[in-house]
Amino acid sequence: MWGTVEFMPTRENRSRDVFIMQSDMWSVGVLRPTKQTDLAKTGDSTRKQVVTELTLVCKNEKASGIIADNTVS
């Protein structure tokens, strides 16, 4: 049994390509945890910044694939 298949269109990819991704084989890795720091004060305003570094982790590259260069005939 294959389970549920979801189709999610996106504008970031070419319209003629189909990516096949198994969602439980991908995760987000934290390279630098989220932290808030104060910035220089300008007049009465208090400024802060939020910094974090994340990456996409592939747990098994054979769990995903692509069907490329599809055309309509």
Secondary structure as GFF3:
##gff-version 3
##sequence-region A 1 73
A	DSSP	beta_strand	18	20	.	.	.	ID=ss1
A	DSSP	three_ten_helix	23	25	.	.	.	ID=ss2
A	DSSP	beta_strand	26	38	.	.	.	ID=ss3
A	DSSP	beta_strand	48	58	.	.	.	ID=ss4
A	DSSP	three_ten_helix	61	63	.	.	.	ID=ss5
A	DSSP	beta_strand	65	67	.	.	.	ID=ss6
###
